């Protein structure tokens, strides 16, 4: 949620945010996703292979979108990253029944 909140703030204040602020938020998110995909797709992970594949695909998409935001200076491309981050965070916080 922290990464999503940081990205949302940058998106909302895109015109006023400095390049360093934008870069910090994007780098933070990229690091978070690197950690997530590395641990979720490792051989030691108990997750089913299909879930591992889905997480890896999401990570590739996140990394591509991040590069696109950085190269095109298009804040609207942050919307999908923010949405995915929030959905993953909500899923991780959900209590199993």
Biopython code that builds the backbone (N, CA, C, O; Angstrom):
import numpy as np
from Bio.PDB.StructureBuilder import StructureBuilder

atoms = [
    (1, "UNK", "N", (0.826, -1.196, 0.000)),
    (1, "UNK", "CA", (0.000, 0.000, 0.000)),
    (1, "UNK", "C", (0.868, 1.257, 0.000)),
    (1, "UNK", "O", (0.501, 2.277, -0.584)),
    (2, "UNK", "N", (2.024, 1.172, 0.661)),
    (2, "UNK", "CA", (2.899, 2.343, 0.719)),
    (2, "UNK", "C", (3.371, 2.736, -0.687)),
    (2, "UNK", "O", (3.388, 3.917, -1.033)),
    (3, "UNK", "N", (3.747, 1.749, -1.483)),
    (3, "UNK", "CA", (4.196, 2.039, -2.849)),
    (3, "UNK", "C", (3.056, 2.632, -3.672)),
    (3, "UNK", "O", (3.261, 3.583, -4.426)),
    (4, "UNK", "N", (1.863, 2.077, -3.527)),
    (4, "UNK", "CA", (0.702, 2.606, -4.254)),
    (4, "UNK", "C", (0.413, 4.039, -3.826)),
    (4, "UNK", "O", (0.109, 4.890, -4.663)),
    (5, "UNK", "N", (0.505, 4.307, -2.534)),
    (5, "UNK", "CA", (0.247, 5.663, -2.032)),
    (5, "UNK", "C", (1.280, 6.655, -2.563)),
    (5, "UNK", "O", (0.936, 7.776, -2.940)),
    (6, "UNK", "N", (2.535, 6.240, -2.590)),
    (6, "UNK", "CA", (3.585, 7.123, -3.113)),
    (6, "UNK", "C", (3.365, 7.409, -4.605)),
    (6, "UNK", "O", (3.511, 8.545, -5.058)),
    (7, "UNK", "N", (3.017, 6.375, -5.348)),
    (7, "UNK", "CA", (2.766, 6.562, -6.780)),
    (7, "UNK", "C", (1.532, 7.428, -7.019)),
    (7, "UNK", "O", (1.519, 8.254, -7.931)),
    (8, "UNK", "N", (0.500, 7.241, -6.203)),
    (8, "UNK", "CA", (-0.711, 8.053, -6.344)),
    (8, "UNK", "C", (-0.407, 9.522, -6.090)),
    (8, "UNK", "O", (-0.898, 10.397, -6.803)),
    (9, "UNK", "N", (0.391, 9.786, -5.087)),
    (9, "UNK", "CA", (0.768, 11.166, -4.781)),
    (9, "UNK", "C", (1.540, 11.789, -5.947)),
    (9, "UNK", "O", (1.280, 12.930, -6.330)),
    (10, "UNK", "N", (2.472, 11.050, -6.496)),
    (10, "UNK", "CA", (3.237, 11.542, -7.645)),
    (10, "UNK", "C", (2.313, 11.772, -8.833)),
    (10, "UNK", "O", (2.431, 12.779, -9.531)),
    (11, "UNK", "N", (1.389, 10.833, -9.065)),
    (11, "UNK", "CA", (0.446, 10.980, -10.180)),
    (11, "UNK", "C", (-0.408, 12.226, -9.998)),
    (11, "UNK", "O", (-0.610, 12.990, -10.941)),
    (12, "UNK", "N", (-0.909, 12.429, -8.784)),
    (12, "UNK", "CA", (-1.774, 13.570, -8.499)),
    (12, "UNK", "C", (-1.037, 14.904, -8.617)),
    (12, "UNK", "O", (-1.634, 15.924, -8.960)),
    (13, "UNK", "N", (0.263, 14.886, -8.331)),
    (13, "UNK", "CA", (1.050, 16.121, -8.341)),
    (13, "UNK", "C", (2.123, 16.099, -9.431)),
    (13, "UNK", "O", (3.188, 16.696, -9.278)),
    (14, "UNK", "N", (1.832, 15.409, -10.524)),
    (14, "UNK", "CA", (2.808, 15.160, -11.584)),
    (14, "UNK", "C", (3.504, 16.428, -12.070)),
    (14, "UNK", "O", (4.729, 16.459, -12.190)),
    (15, "UNK", "N", (2.742, 17.448, -12.344)),
    (15, "UNK", "CA", (3.320, 18.675, -12.896)),
    (15, "UNK", "C", (4.234, 19.389, -11.906)),
    (15, "UNK", "O", (5.194, 20.045, -12.310)),
    (16, "UNK", "N", (3.945, 19.266, -10.619)),
    (16, "UNK", "CA", (4.727, 19.958, -9.596)),
    (16, "UNK", "C", (5.840, 19.099, -8.996)),
    (16, "UNK", "O", (6.742, 19.621, -8.339)),
    (17, "UNK", "N", (5.780, 17.789, -9.220)),
    (17, "UNK", "CA", (6.783, 16.890, -8.634)),
    (17, "UNK", "C", (8.105, 17.013, -9.392)),
    (17, "UNK", "O", (8.132, 17.151, -10.615)),
    (18, "UNK", "N", (9.182, 16.958, -8.641)),
    (18, "UNK", "CA", (10.496, 17.012, -9.277)),
    (18, "UNK", "C", (10.821, 15.663, -9.903)),
    (18, "UNK", "O", (10.205, 14.648, -9.578)),
    (19, "UNK", "N", (11.781, 15.666, -10.790)),
    (19, "UNK", "CA", (12.229, 14.423, -11.411)),
    (19, "UNK", "C", (12.733, 13.452, -10.348)),
    (19, "UNK", "O", (12.500, 12.247, -10.444)),
    (20, "UNK", "N", (13.416, 13.967, -9.345)),
    (20, "UNK", "CA", (13.928, 13.122, -8.262)),
    (20, "UNK", "C", (12.792, 12.476, -7.475)),
    (20, "UNK", "O", (12.887, 11.304, -7.111)),
    (21, "UNK", "N", (11.722, 13.218, -7.206)),
    (21, "UNK", "CA", (10.574, 12.654, -6.483)),
    (21, "UNK", "C", (9.901, 11.562, -7.298)),
    (21, "UNK", "O", (9.532, 10.515, -6.766)),
    (22, "UNK", "N", (9.746, 11.812, -8.582)),
    (22, "UNK", "CA", (9.156, 10.797, -9.470)),
    (22, "UNK", "C", (10.021, 9.545, -9.489)),
    (22, "UNK", "O", (9.530, 8.425, -9.343)),
    (23, "UNK", "N", (11.316, 9.761, -9.671)),
    (23, "UNK", "CA", (12.250, 8.647, -9.743)),
    (23, "UNK", "C", (12.274, 7.857, -8.438)),
    (23, "UNK", "O", (12.301, 6.627, -8.465)),
    (24, "UNK", "N", (12.265, 8.540, -7.304)),
    (24, "UNK", "CA", (12.268, 7.868, -6.001)),
    (24, "UNK", "C", (11.056, 6.945, -5.852)),
    (24, "UNK", "O", (11.188, 5.801, -5.418)),
    (25, "UNK", "N", (9.882, 7.450, -6.212)),
    (25, "UNK", "CA", (8.661, 6.641, -6.095)),
    (25, "UNK", "C", (8.705, 5.438, -7.031)),
    (25, "UNK", "O", (8.318, 4.334, -6.646)),
    (26, "UNK", "N", (9.172, 5.646, -8.246)),
    (26, "UNK", "CA", (9.241, 4.554, -9.216)),
    (26, "UNK", "C", (10.305, 3.526, -8.832)),
    (26, "UNK", "O", (10.086, 2.324, -8.981)),
    (27, "UNK", "N", (11.435, 3.981, -8.347)),
    (27, "UNK", "CA", (12.495, 3.059, -7.917)),
    (27, "UNK", "C", (12.035, 2.250, -6.704)),
    (27, "UNK", "O", (12.279, 1.045, -6.630)),
    (28, "UNK", "N", (11.376, 2.909, -5.761)),
    (28, "UNK", "CA", (10.852, 2.201, -4.585)),
    (28, "UNK", "C", (9.907, 1.081, -5.019)),
    (28, "UNK", "O", (9.997, -0.044, -4.527)),
    (29, "UNK", "N", (9.008, 1.399, -5.937)),
    (29, "UNK", "CA", (8.059, 0.395, -6.414)),
    (29, "UNK", "C", (8.776, -0.739, -7.148)),
    (29, "UNK", "O", (8.435, -1.909, -6.975)),
    (30, "UNK", "N", (9.757, -0.392, -7.956)),
    (30, "UNK", "CA", (10.500, -1.415, -8.699)),
    (30, "UNK", "C", (11.245, -2.342, -7.739)),
    (30, "UNK", "O", (11.281, -3.553, -7.954)),
    (31, "UNK", "N", (11.834, -1.789, -6.695)),
    (31, "UNK", "CA", (12.525, -2.619, -5.699)),
    (31, "UNK", "C", (11.544, -3.558, -5.001)),
    (31, "UNK", "O", (11.833, -4.737, -4.794)),
    (32, "UNK", "N", (10.381, -3.016, -4.643)),
    (32, "UNK", "CA", (9.351, -3.825, -3.995)),
    (32, "UNK", "C", (8.952, -4.997, -4.886)),
    (32, "UNK", "O", (8.858, -6.135, -4.424)),
    (33, "UNK", "N", (8.719, -4.712, -6.158)),
    (33, "UNK", "CA", (8.338, -5.767, -7.094)),
    (33, "UNK", "C", (9.469, -6.757, -7.333)),
    (33, "UNK", "O", (9.214, -7.945, -7.532)),
    (34, "UNK", "N", (10.694, -6.297, -7.317)),
    (34, "UNK", "CA", (11.833, -7.208, -7.477)),
    (34, "UNK", "C", (11.881, -8.205, -6.328)),
    (34, "UNK", "O", (12.114, -9.397, -6.531)),
    (35, "UNK", "N", (11.659, -7.701, -5.123)),
    (35, "UNK", "CA", (11.647, -8.576, -3.946)),
    (35, "UNK", "C", (10.480, -9.560, -4.030)),
    (35, "UNK", "O", (10.646, -10.756, -3.790)),
    (36, "UNK", "N", (9.305, -9.044, -4.371)),
    (36, "UNK", "CA", (8.116, -9.894, -4.454)),
    (36, "UNK", "C", (8.298, -11.003, -5.475)),
    (36, "UNK", "O", (8.068, -12.173, -5.168)),
    (37, "UNK", "N", (8.706, -10.648, -6.682)),
    (37, "UNK", "CA", (8.812, -11.656, -7.736)),
    (37, "UNK", "C", (9.928, -12.655, -7.442)),
    (37, "UNK", "O", (9.801, -13.838, -7.759)),
    (38, "UNK", "N", (11.009, -12.192, -6.842)),
    (38, "UNK", "CA", (12.110, -13.103, -6.516)),
    (38, "UNK", "C", (11.690, -14.125, -5.471)),
    (38, "UNK", "O", (11.963, -15.316, -5.617)),
    (39, "UNK", "N", (11.029, -13.664, -4.424)),
    (39, "UNK", "CA", (10.632, -14.609, -3.369)),
    (39, "UNK", "C", (9.460, -15.486, -3.803)),
    (39, "UNK", "O", (9.413, -16.669, -3.464)),
    (40, "UNK", "N", (8.525, -14.922, -4.542)),
    (40, "UNK", "CA", (7.339, -15.702, -4.938)),
    (40, "UNK", "C", (7.654, -16.762, -5.983)),
    (40, "UNK", "O", (6.988, -17.796, -6.034)),
    (41, "UNK", "N", (8.651, -16.521, -6.808)),
    (41, "UNK", "CA", (8.939, -17.468, -7.889)),
    (41, "UNK", "C", (10.131, -18.373, -7.599)),
    (41, "UNK", "O", (10.515, -19.178, -8.448)),
    (42, "UNK", "N", (10.714, -18.252, -6.424)),
    (42, "UNK", "CA", (11.867, -19.100, -6.088)),
    (42, "UNK", "C", (11.432, -20.560, -5.974)),
    (42, "UNK", "O", (10.255, -20.866, -5.781)),
    (43, "UNK", "N", (12.397, -21.434, -6.096)),
    (43, "UNK", "CA", (12.099, -22.871, -5.981)),
    (43, "UNK", "C", (11.556, -23.213, -4.599)),
    (43, "UNK", "O", (10.769, -24.148, -4.450)),
    (44, "UNK", "N", (11.976, -22.454, -3.591)),
    (44, "UNK", "CA", (11.535, -22.725, -2.222)),
    (44, "UNK", "C", (10.109, -22.249, -1.959)),
    (44, "UNK", "O", (9.504, -22.629, -0.956)),
    (45, "UNK", "N", (9.574, -21.428, -2.843)),
    (45, "UNK", "CA", (8.223, -20.909, -2.642)),
    (45, "UNK", "C", (7.198, -22.036, -2.750)),
    (45, "UNK", "O", (7.240, -22.835, -3.685)),
    (46, "UNK", "N", (6.275, -22.094, -1.782)),
    (46, "UNK", "CA", (5.257, -23.149, -1.815)),
    (46, "UNK", "C", (4.092, -22.846, -2.772)),
    (46, "UNK", "O", (3.171, -23.652, -2.907)),
    (47, "UNK", "N", (4.136, -21.698, -3.423)),
    (47, "UNK", "CA", (3.039, -21.321, -4.322)),
    (47, "UNK", "C", (2.948, -22.276, -5.514)),
    (47, "UNK", "O", (3.961, -22.783, -5.995)),
    (48, "UNK", "N", (1.724, -22.512, -5.979)),
    (48, "UNK", "CA", (1.560, -23.331, -7.191)),
    (48, "UNK", "C", (2.231, -22.641, -8.387)),
    (48, "UNK", "O", (2.318, -21.414, -8.431)),
    (49, "UNK", "N", (2.695, -23.427, -9.341)),
    (49, "UNK", "CA", (3.420, -22.893, -10.490)),
    (49, "UNK", "C", (2.600, -21.856, -11.256)),
    (49, "UNK", "O", (3.154, -20.872, -11.747)),
    (50, "UNK", "N", (1.307, -22.062, -11.362)),
    (50, "UNK", "CA", (0.456, -21.107, -12.086)),
    (50, "UNK", "C", (0.495, -19.716, -11.423)),
    (50, "UNK", "O", (0.549, -18.693, -12.105)),
    (51, "UNK", "N", (0.466, -19.703, -10.104)),
    (51, "UNK", "CA", (0.527, -18.422, -9.381)),
    (51, "UNK", "C", (1.913, -17.799, -9.558)),
    (51, "UNK", "O", (2.031, -16.590, -9.754)),
    (52, "UNK", "N", (2.943, -18.609, -9.491)),
    (52, "UNK", "CA", (4.299, -18.101, -9.725)),
    (52, "UNK", "C", (4.381, -17.445, -11.108)),
    (52, "UNK", "O", (4.936, -16.356, -11.259)),
    (53, "UNK", "N", (3.824, -18.121, -12.105)),
    (53, "UNK", "CA", (3.845, -17.587, -13.471)),
    (53, "UNK", "C", (3.072, -16.271, -13.564)),
    (53, "UNK", "O", (3.511, -15.335, -14.234)),
    (54, "UNK", "N", (1.931, -16.203, -12.895)),
    (54, "UNK", "CA", (1.119, -14.985, -12.916)),
    (54, "UNK", "C", (1.846, -13.814, -12.258)),
    (54, "UNK", "O", (1.815, -12.692, -12.764)),
    (55, "UNK", "N", (2.493, -14.079, -11.140)),
    (55, "UNK", "CA", (3.245, -13.026, -10.458)),
    (55, "UNK", "C", (4.407, -12.557, -11.330)),
    (55, "UNK", "O", (4.680, -11.360, -11.417)),
    (56, "UNK", "N", (5.083, -13.497, -11.968)),
    (56, "UNK", "CA", (6.186, -13.132, -12.860)),
    (56, "UNK", "C", (5.682, -12.283, -14.026)),
    (56, "UNK", "O", (6.333, -11.313, -14.415)),
    (57, "UNK", "N", (4.538, -12.639, -14.577)),
    (57, "UNK", "CA", (3.966, -11.857, -15.684)),
    (57, "UNK", "C", (3.575, -10.460, -15.227)),
    (57, "UNK", "O", (3.815, -9.481, -15.932)),
    (58, "UNK", "N", (2.975, -10.370, -14.054)),
    (58, "UNK", "CA", (2.634, -9.051, -13.503)),
    (58, "UNK", "C", (3.886, -8.200, -13.300)),
    (58, "UNK", "O", (3.888, -7.006, -13.597)),
    (59, "UNK", "N", (4.937, -8.817, -12.797)),
    (59, "UNK", "CA", (6.181, -8.087, -12.559)),
    (59, "UNK", "C", (6.757, -7.554, -13.870)),
    (59, "UNK", "O", (7.216, -6.414, -13.927)),
    (60, "UNK", "N", (6.735, -8.366, -14.911)),
    (60, "UNK", "CA", (7.231, -7.913, -16.214)),
    (60, "UNK", "C", (6.406, -6.717, -16.686)),
    (60, "UNK", "O", (6.956, -5.735, -17.186)),
    (61, "UNK", "N", (5.101, -6.804, -16.527)),
    (61, "UNK", "CA", (4.227, -5.693, -16.914)),
    (61, "UNK", "C", (4.561, -4.433, -16.099)),
    (61, "UNK", "O", (4.672, -3.342, -16.658)),
    (62, "UNK", "N", (4.718, -4.588, -14.792)),
    (62, "UNK", "CA", (5.042, -3.455, -13.918)),
    (62, "UNK", "C", (6.353, -2.810, -14.351)),
    (62, "UNK", "O", (6.449, -1.586, -14.437)),
    (63, "UNK", "N", (7.366, -3.637, -14.625)),
    (63, "UNK", "CA", (8.664, -3.103, -15.025)),
    (63, "UNK", "C", (8.567, -2.369, -16.363)),
    (63, "UNK", "O", (9.180, -1.317, -16.540)),
    (64, "UNK", "N", (7.800, -2.921, -17.303)),
    (64, "UNK", "CA", (7.625, -2.261, -18.606)),
    (64, "UNK", "C", (6.866, -0.938, -18.458)),
    (64, "UNK", "O", (7.236, 0.066, -19.066)),
    (65, "UNK", "N", (5.809, -0.944, -17.652)),
    (65, "UNK", "CA", (5.042, 0.283, -17.430)),
    (65, "UNK", "C", (5.903, 1.343, -16.756)),
    (65, "UNK", "O", (5.827, 2.524, -17.095)),
    (66, "UNK", "N", (6.715, 0.920, -15.809)),
    (66, "UNK", "CA", (7.598, 1.849, -15.114)),
    (66, "UNK", "C", (8.550, 2.512, -16.105)),
    (66, "UNK", "O", (8.740, 3.728, -16.072)),
    (67, "UNK", "N", (9.140, 1.720, -16.977)),
    (67, "UNK", "CA", (10.051, 2.286, -17.988)),
    (67, "UNK", "C", (9.290, 3.218, -18.925)),
    (67, "UNK", "O", (9.811, 4.257, -19.330)),
    (68, "UNK", "N", (8.083, 2.852, -19.262)),
    (68, "UNK", "CA", (7.272, 3.687, -20.137)),
    (68, "UNK", "C", (6.942, 5.027, -19.489)),
    (68, "UNK", "O", (7.002, 6.069, -20.142)),
    (69, "UNK", "N", (6.598, 4.999, -18.214)),
    (69, "UNK", "CA", (6.324, 6.247, -17.482)),
    (69, "UNK", "C", (7.566, 7.134, -17.494)),
    (69, "UNK", "O", (7.478, 8.343, -17.709)),
    (70, "UNK", "N", (8.707, 6.525, -17.264)),
    (70, "UNK", "CA", (9.951, 7.282, -17.188)),
    (70, "UNK", "C", (10.349, 7.865, -18.546)),
    (70, "UNK", "O", (10.881, 8.973, -18.613)),
    (71, "UNK", "N", (10.096, 7.131, -19.612)),
    (71, "UNK", "CA", (10.544, 7.588, -20.928)),
    (71, "UNK", "C", (9.539, 8.491, -21.633)),
    (71, "UNK", "O", (9.924, 9.297, -22.480)),
    (72, "UNK", "N", (8.261, 8.368, -21.297)),
    (72, "UNK", "CA", (7.246, 9.183, -21.967)),
    (72, "UNK", "C", (6.748, 10.338, -21.109)),
    (72, "UNK", "O", (6.054, 11.226, -21.604)),
    (73, "UNK", "N", (7.098, 10.330, -19.825)),
    (73, "UNK", "CA", (6.633, 11.357, -18.896)),
    (73, "UNK", "C", (5.108, 11.429, -18.867)),
    (73, "UNK", "O", (4.525, 12.512, -18.818)),
    (74, "UNK", "N", (4.469, 10.250, -18.898)),
    (74, "UNK", "CA", (3.013, 10.147, -18.935)),
    (74, "UNK", "C", (2.494, 9.599, -17.607)),
    (74, "UNK", "O", (2.577, 8.398, -17.352)),
    (75, "UNK", "N", (1.964, 10.475, -16.772)),
    (75, "UNK", "CA", (1.491, 10.073, -15.448)),
    (75, "UNK", "C", (0.295, 9.130, -15.498)),
    (75, "UNK", "O", (0.069, 8.374, -14.554)),
    (76, "UNK", "N", (-0.468, 9.162, -16.575)),
    (76, "UNK", "CA", (-1.648, 8.295, -16.671)),
    (76, "UNK", "C", (-1.266, 6.817, -16.685)),
    (76, "UNK", "O", (-2.071, 5.959, -16.320)),
    (77, "UNK", "N", (-0.051, 6.526, -17.102)),
    (77, "UNK", "CA", (0.409, 5.133, -17.122)),
    (77, "UNK", "C", (0.645, 4.596, -15.715)),
    (77, "UNK", "O", (0.838, 3.394, -15.534)),
    (78, "UNK", "N", (0.630, 5.476, -14.723)),
    (78, "UNK", "CA", (0.767, 5.032, -13.339)),
    (78, "UNK", "C", (-0.503, 4.379, -12.820)),
    (78, "UNK", "O", (-0.452, 3.603, -11.865)),
    (79, "UNK", "N", (-1.633, 4.678, -13.429)),
    (79, "UNK", "CA", (-2.925, 4.182, -12.933)),
    (79, "UNK", "C", (-2.951, 2.663, -12.828)),
    (79, "UNK", "O", (-3.412, 2.120, -11.824)),
    (80, "UNK", "N", (-2.466, 1.977, -13.846)),
    (80, "UNK", "CA", (-2.508, 0.510, -13.806)),
    (80, "UNK", "C", (-1.546, -0.044, -12.751)),
    (80, "UNK", "O", (-1.853, -1.033, -12.086)),
    (81, "UNK", "N", (-0.397, 0.587, -12.602)),
    (81, "UNK", "CA", (0.560, 0.141, -11.577)),
    (81, "UNK", "C", (-0.052, 0.311, -10.189)),
    (81, "UNK", "O", (0.033, -0.585, -9.350)),
    (82, "UNK", "N", (-0.662, 1.456, -9.960)),
    (82, "UNK", "CA", (-1.297, 1.735, -8.666)),
    (82, "UNK", "C", (-2.410, 0.725, -8.397)),
    (82, "UNK", "O", (-2.517, 0.194, -7.292)),
    (83, "UNK", "N", (-3.219, 0.467, -9.388)),
    (83, "UNK", "CA", (-4.327, -0.485, -9.241)),
    (83, "UNK", "C", (-3.825, -1.894, -8.917)),
    (83, "UNK", "O", (-4.367, -2.562, -8.036)),
    (84, "UNK", "N", (-2.805, -2.337, -9.619)),
    (84, "UNK", "CA", (-2.242, -3.672, -9.363)),
    (84, "UNK", "C", (-1.640, -3.730, -7.962)),
    (84, "UNK", "O", (-1.853, -4.700, -7.234)),
    (85, "UNK", "N", (-0.888, -2.695, -7.582)),
    (85, "UNK", "CA", (-0.300, -2.673, -6.233)),
    (85, "UNK", "C", (-1.382, -2.778, -5.163)),
    (85, "UNK", "O", (-1.251, -3.546, -4.210)),
    (86, "UNK", "N", (-2.440, -2.009, -5.325)),
    (86, "UNK", "CA", (-3.523, -2.037, -4.331)),
    (86, "UNK", "C", (-4.203, -3.403, -4.285)),
    (86, "UNK", "O", (-4.514, -3.905, -3.205)),
    (87, "UNK", "N", (-4.432, -3.998, -5.433)),
    (87, "UNK", "CA", (-5.082, -5.308, -5.477)),
    (87, "UNK", "C", (-4.213, -6.374, -4.815)),
    (87, "UNK", "O", (-4.718, -7.206, -4.062)),
    (88, "UNK", "N", (-2.924, -6.353, -5.088)),
    (88, "UNK", "CA", (-2.005, -7.317, -4.471)),
    (88, "UNK", "C", (-1.963, -7.101, -2.958)),
    (88, "UNK", "O", (-2.017, -8.063, -2.191)),
    (89, "UNK", "N", (-1.868, -5.851, -2.532)),
    (89, "UNK", "CA", (-1.822, -5.549, -1.094)),
    (89, "UNK", "C", (-3.095, -5.998, -0.395)),
    (89, "UNK", "O", (-3.036, -6.570, 0.694)),
    (90, "UNK", "N", (-4.241, -5.746, -1.006)),
    (90, "UNK", "CA", (-5.501, -6.178, -0.408)),
    (90, "UNK", "C", (-5.571, -7.690, -0.319)),
    (90, "UNK", "O", (-6.041, -8.237, 0.679)),
    (91, "UNK", "N", (-5.103, -8.366, -1.359)),
    (91, "UNK", "CA", (-5.100, -9.826, -1.338)),
    (91, "UNK", "C", (-4.190, -10.376, -0.250)),
    (91, "UNK", "O", (-4.527, -11.362, 0.406)),
    (92, "UNK", "N", (-3.053, -9.749, -0.059)),
    (92, "UNK", "CA", (-2.117, -10.201, 0.967)),
    (92, "UNK", "C", (-2.639, -9.924, 2.378)),
    (92, "UNK", "O", (-2.317, -10.649, 3.319)),
    (93, "UNK", "N", (-3.442, -8.876, 2.517)),
    (93, "UNK", "CA", (-3.991, -8.544, 3.842)),
    (93, "UNK", "C", (-5.251, -9.337, 4.173)),
    (93, "UNK", "O", (-5.660, -9.384, 5.333)),
    (94, "UNK", "N", (-5.859, -9.950, 3.193)),
    (94, "UNK", "CA", (-7.121, -10.685, 3.408)),
    (94, "UNK", "C", (-6.882, -11.848, 4.359)),
    (94, "UNK", "O", (-5.873, -12.547, 4.271)),
    (95, "UNK", "N", (-7.811, -12.036, 5.250)),
    (95, "UNK", "CA", (-7.723, -13.123, 6.215)),
    (95, "UNK", "C", (-8.321, -14.383, 5.603)),
    (95, "UNK", "O", (-9.442, -14.341, 5.096)),
    (96, "UNK", "N", (-7.607, -15.496, 5.636)),
    (96, "UNK", "CA", (-8.174, -16.747, 5.124)),
    (96, "UNK", "C", (-9.341, -17.185, 5.993)),
    (96, "UNK", "O", (-9.331, -17.026, 7.213)),
    (97, "UNK", "N", (-10.335, -17.735, 5.336)),
    (97, "UNK", "CA", (-11.537, -18.162, 6.082)),
    (97, "UNK", "C", (-11.434, -19.585, 6.531)),
    (97, "UNK", "O", (-12.353, -20.100, 7.168)),
]
sb = StructureBuilder()
sb.init_structure("model")
sb.init_model(0)
sb.init_chain("A")
sb.init_seg("    ")
for serial, (resi, resn, name, xyz) in enumerate(atoms, 1):
    if name == "N":
        sb.init_residue(resn, " ", resi, " ")
    sb.init_atom(name, np.array(xyz, "f"), 0.0, 1.0, " ", f" {name:<3s}", serial, name[0])
structure = sb.get_structure()
